[in-house]
Amino acid sequence: MNIKKAINRIENQRYSFLLAFLGLFSVIFIRNLFESAFEGSQVFGFSPITSRSFYMLFVHFPLFYISIFLWFLLIFYLFTKERIEKISRVLVYGMWFITIPPFLDIIISRGSGYRLTYLKGVEQFFEIHRFFDITRDLLESSWGQRVEIFLAMLGGAGYVLIKTKNFLKAISAAIIFYLVIFFHGALPNTISKIPIYFGYKEIGSLTIISGNIFFIDSQNYAVIFLILSLIAGVIILNIISPDDFKELSNLRNSIIFLVFAISGMAYGIYQLSRYYQYLFINPITYFVIFLTLFNLHFVIQLSSFSRPLRGCVAMSLRGSRREPKQSQGRLRTEFTIPEVLENNEIATHPSGARNDKIESRHNFLRIAILIFLLFSGIAVGLTFTIFLAIFLMLSSLVHSKMLNSLIAIFIGCSIFFQNHTLICINPFNKKQIETYGTKVQAWNLFLDKKYSQAINEYRKIQEFNSEIEIKKYIGLCYLHTGEIDSGIEYLKSIPKMDYEIALSLGDAYTKKGEFNEAEIIYEKAVENNIEPQEFLIKIAELNARLGKEEPMLNALENGRKFGIPIFKYYQIRGDFYLFQRDLENARINYRKSLYYNPRAVTSRAGLATIFYYEGNLNQAEKEFLSALKFDQRNDALYNNLGAIYLMKKDYAKAQKIFERSIKLNPSQVEGYFNLGLVYEKNKEFEKARDMFEKALRINPNFTPAENALKRLETNE
Amino acid sequence: MNRILRAWLFGSRPYIALHYLFPTALGIFIGMHKFDRPLYLLPSVFLFLAIFFSYQASIVINDINDIKSDEFSKRKTPLNSGEIKVEEYRNWGIVFVAIALALGLLIGYRMFLIILLGNVLHFLYSSPPFRLKRFYPISILLISIGALLTAIAGYALYEPAKPFLSFPLKSTLFIVIPLFFGLNFRDLADYEGDRKTEVQTLFTIFGLNKGRIINAFLILFSYLIVPIILGYPLLFIATLPLGICSMLFCLKKPFKEKSIFYCYYILIIILTIIFNLNPEIVIE
C-alpha cells in the first residue's frame, strides 16, 4: 500500500523535461564515474587517454543507459497502458539501481574491484543465463551486475503488477527487461561481426567496432546506441503525440538539404574509399550515414520552431523573459499540441514562470531534439557538430537556401573527413586527401593487428606528414612485429612522453632484456605523474623478476600510497619469491592475493607454476584452466598450460593450445618455440625448424631456440 | 552590475563557503605529506576558486528551488529580497558552474570530473526530480560526502589515478562522521519552511523542541568523536569545551548560526596547528 502511495506521489510530481533529463544523466554519470574509480584494472575516468575517457563517460555509456531507459519506458507502456510521462517519472527514480554495482563490487571484492566488459557478441547469446548462474564465478559478470539486473527485473515486474494486477504480465515484463539489458550488452559487437557472417573473412571483428572512420572505439558504440535510442524515442513520440510524430517525419522542408548532404557524403565516400578499403564492408558506416541524415532533418525541424528558439537565445542574452519577435522564417512549421502535454504536464517551476501550453510543448520537443543533436554531435565528431550548429544558426537567422545547401554538403563530407574536412573537400588537394585516407587505412590495419601493412601505409605518408602521432604508431607497429630496435628508435625520437609511449618503450626494453633502461622509462613516467600507480607496479614487477627485493618493496610501498590494489601488492611479492624458488613464501603471498581478488589471473597462474615446480601437474593444469576462465585472451597462460600437456606427453592438446597462444599474440617467441618442441616430439622436423626459426626472427638472442635448431641439425 | 555583485555577495554565505574550503586544504595537505611533494601553488589556487564557484552555483540551485520554503522561513536570499530575477539568477548559476568546470579543466581532465561530480551532487540534492534534501538522513550524508569530495579534490592534485581508493580511510572518517552528526544545526533556521514544504530534517521529524535537544547532543558527539577517529586523546582538551559551547549555542534562543561556526573555526585552527606539527595523525 505504501509502495503504491509512493509510486503515485512520484507519478504526480511536476518538473520540466530538461530537469528530468538532467536528473537521469546525473545518475548515469555517478554510476560511470564510480565504476571508473572502483573497477579493477581501470583508472579514474576509465582510460588514461583523455579523449577515450571523455567519450566513454559522456557519450558511449550514457547513451547505453538512455537507450535502455527508453526501451524500458516503451515496454512499461505496452504492459500497463499508463501515461508515458507518469511511467518516465517512476523510471527516473528506478534508474538509481544502476549506481549499485560499483559500490557493491568494491565491497565484495575487498577493495580490488571487478573488471567489467562488454558481451562479445552473437556467440555469447548462448550464455543468456550468465547473470543468473550463481554456481560459478563467471567471467565479466560481477555480483553488483547481478544484483542490479535482478533489482531492475524485480522493480519492473513490481510496477507492472501494481498497475495491472496480472502476474503473467509482470513475469513477462521482467523477462523482456532482462532481454533488453542483455541485447544492449551484446548488440554492438554482434553488429560489428555482420560482415564476417556475410563472408568477409579477412576482416577481424576488432577493427570494425574499434576503428573505421572514427579514431575512438567509443564513438562507434555511441552511434549504435544513438540509433537504438532514436528508434525507441520515435516510437514513444508516436504514442504520446501522433500528430507531432507525423510533423516531425515530414520531409518536405528537409529533402533538398538531405540531397545536398548525400552529395557531400558521396564525395567523401568516393575520395576515402580509394585509400580505405573497408569503408563499405563496415556496418558502422551505414549507421553513421543514417544518423547524419536524421540529424540534419532534425536540425531543420528544430529551426522551424524559430519563435521559441529565438526566444531562448534572446532570453539568455537579455536574462529576462520578454516575448521574442515573430519569425519570418520560410521553414516555419508548427507542431500541434500533444494530448499528453495538454492535460497537465506543462513544465512548471518554483520560480513561477508561466509557460503557455504551446510553448511548453515546443520546449519539450526542442529540448529532446537538442539533446539528441548534442549526443550525435559529440559521437560523430567536433567538425560535424560545428557544421550542424552553423546550419542551425543560418536556418534560424539568415534563411538562405543556398548557404544552407552548401553547409549541408560540408556536413555530409565531415563524417568522412572529420577535422580535415575543410582541406579534403577541395578535390585538387590530392596529397592531403591521400594523406588522410592512408592514415585511416593505416589506423585500421593497426587495430586489426596487421602491423607490417600498417607500417607500409604510415611510411607512405610520413614523407610529407611529420606528425608525432604517425611516428608513434610506426614505433608501436615495429614493436608489435618484433623489430624492437626500430620501434625503440622511433618512440625515443618523440620529444614528449605520454602514457602509451612510456608503456610501450618500457615493455620493449624489458623484452630486449635492458631492464635498467626500462626502469628509467617507468621512473620518468612516475616523476611526470603519468599514471604513477601503474608504472610503480611495473617497477616492482621488474625488480621482482630481477630478484632485487629492496627496490621492489620500495616501489610497492610507494605504490600503496598511490592506491595500487592490495592483491597486486601480494601478487608481485609472490612473483619475487617464485623467481627465488622460495615456493612456500610464494604460495603464501599468492594465496593472500587471491583472498583479496579471486580473479587475480597472475596470482592463480603463479600458484599453478608452484604446483608445476612441485611436479603436481594435475593441480597445475587445474589452476591454469581456472586462470583462463578469467582471461581467455592471455597468450602466456596458454603457453604455460601447453607446457603442462607437453610434460604429460599429450602432444595433440599441447599443439592446439600453443596454436591458440600464437593466434592471440603472433609476436611472441615462447609460443613458436613451444610449438616447435611439439613438432619435434611428433618427429615433424621441418615444421619444428620453421617454428624455431620464427622464434629467432622475433628475438635473435633467444638461446633455447638456437639450441633447439642445433639439436635438430645434429640429429639430422 | 553593482546590484548583481551585491546580490551575489549577499547570498554567498561566506561561513559555509569557508567550510568547504577547509577540507580542500586538508586534501592538499595530505597529498603533500603522503607523496612528499611541494605545494602546487597555481593548481591549488585554481582548485580553491573552482570549489568556491561550485559552491556559489549550488547556492543558486538551492535558492531557486527553495523560494517558497525560504519565504516561510523568512530567510533572506537575493531572490526573495527582490534583488534579482529568477532567470537572471539562474544565468549566474550557469556562469558559476562554467567557471568552476573551466578552472577544473585548467588543472586537468580528472579534476574536471571531480568538480563536475560535485556539481551533479549539488543538483541531485536541491533540484527536482530527486531533490534529495527532502529525505533525512540522506540529505545530511550528501553534505558530508560533498565535503569529503572537496578533500579528495585537493588530494587528487597529487594522486589523480585512483584518488577515491587511495585517499586515507582515517581522513575519510574524520571528515564524514563529525559532519554527518554535527551539521544538523543548518536546518534549524529553515524549520518553518521545511515543515511546510515537507522537507525531512531532524527538526521536522522530531519536532522543534526535541529536535533541538537531539541536535545539541549530536553536535557534542561530533566534537568528541574527532579525537577518537584521529587516535589523539590530547585533542579532547579542545574538543570537549568547544563541543559543550556548540551544544549550548544550539539550545540557546534565539538561535544564532554564526556562534556555532565560530566554535567550528576555532577547532579548525587548533587542528591546523596539530596537523602541521604531526602530520601522521591524519595520514595513515
Chai-1 contact restraints between the chains, C-beta under 6 A:
chainA,res_idxA,chainB,res_idxB,connection_type,confidence,min_distance_angstrom,max_distance_angstrom,comment,restraint_id
A,Y15,B,P128,contact,1.0,0.0,6.0,A-B,restraint_1
A,Y15,B,P129,contact,1.0,0.0,6.0,A-B,restraint_2
A,L19,B,P128,contact,1.0,0.0,6.0,A-B,restraint_3
A,A20,B,P129,contact,1.0,0.0,6.0,A-B,restraint_4
A,G23,B,P129,contact,1.0,0.0,6.0,A-B,restraint_5
A,G23,B,F130,contact,1.0,0.0,6.0,A-B,restraint_6
A,S26,B,V120,contact,1.0,0.0,6.0,A-B,restraint_7
A,S26,B,F123,contact,1.0,0.0,6.0,A-B,restraint_8
A,S26,B,L124,contact,1.0,0.0,6.0,A-B,restraint_9
A,F29,B,V120,contact,1.0,0.0,6.0,A-B,restraint_10
A,L33,B,L117,contact,1.0,0.0,6.0,A-B,restraint_11
A,A37,B,F164,contact,1.0,0.0,6.0,A-B,restraint_12
A,V43,B,A161,contact,1.0,0.0,6.0,A-B,restraint_13
A,F44,B,R110,contact,1.0,0.0,6.0,A-B,restraint_14
A,F44,B,K162,contact,1.0,0.0,6.0,A-B,restraint_15
A,G45,B,R110,contact,1.0,0.0,6.0,A-B,restraint_16
A,G45,B,L113,contact,1.0,0.0,6.0,A-B,restraint_17
A,T50,B,Y109,contact,1.0,0.0,6.0,A-B,restraint_18
A,V92,B,P129,contact,1.0,0.0,6.0,A-B,restraint_19
A,G319,B,E87,contact,1.0,0.0,6.0,A-B,restraint_20
A,G319,B,E88,contact,1.0,0.0,6.0,A-B,restraint_21
A,G319,B,N91,contact,1.0,0.0,6.0,A-B,restraint_22
A,S320,B,E87,contact,1.0,0.0,6.0,A-B,restraint_23
A,R321,B,E87,contact,1.0,0.0,6.0,A-B,restraint_24
A,P350,B,N65,contact,1.0,0.0,6.0,A-B,restraint_25
A,P350,B,I67,contact,1.0,0.0,6.0,A-B,restraint_26
A,S351,B,V86,contact,1.0,0.0,6.0,A-B,restraint_27
A,E531,B,A161,contact,1.0,0.0,6.0,A-B,restraint_28
A,Q533,B,A161,contact,1.0,0.0,6.0,A-B,restraint_29
A,Q533,B,K162,contact,1.0,0.0,6.0,A-B,restraint_30
A,K561,B,K34,contact,1.0,0.0,6.0,A-B,restraint_31
A,F562,B,E159,contact,1.0,0.0,6.0,A-B,restraint_32
A,F562,B,S166,contact,1.0,0.0,6.0,A-B,restraint_33
A,G563,B,K162,contact,1.0,0.0,6.0,A-B,restraint_34
A,G563,B,L165,contact,1.0,0.0,6.0,A-B,restraint_35
A,G563,B,S166,contact,1.0,0.0,6.0,A-B,restraint_36
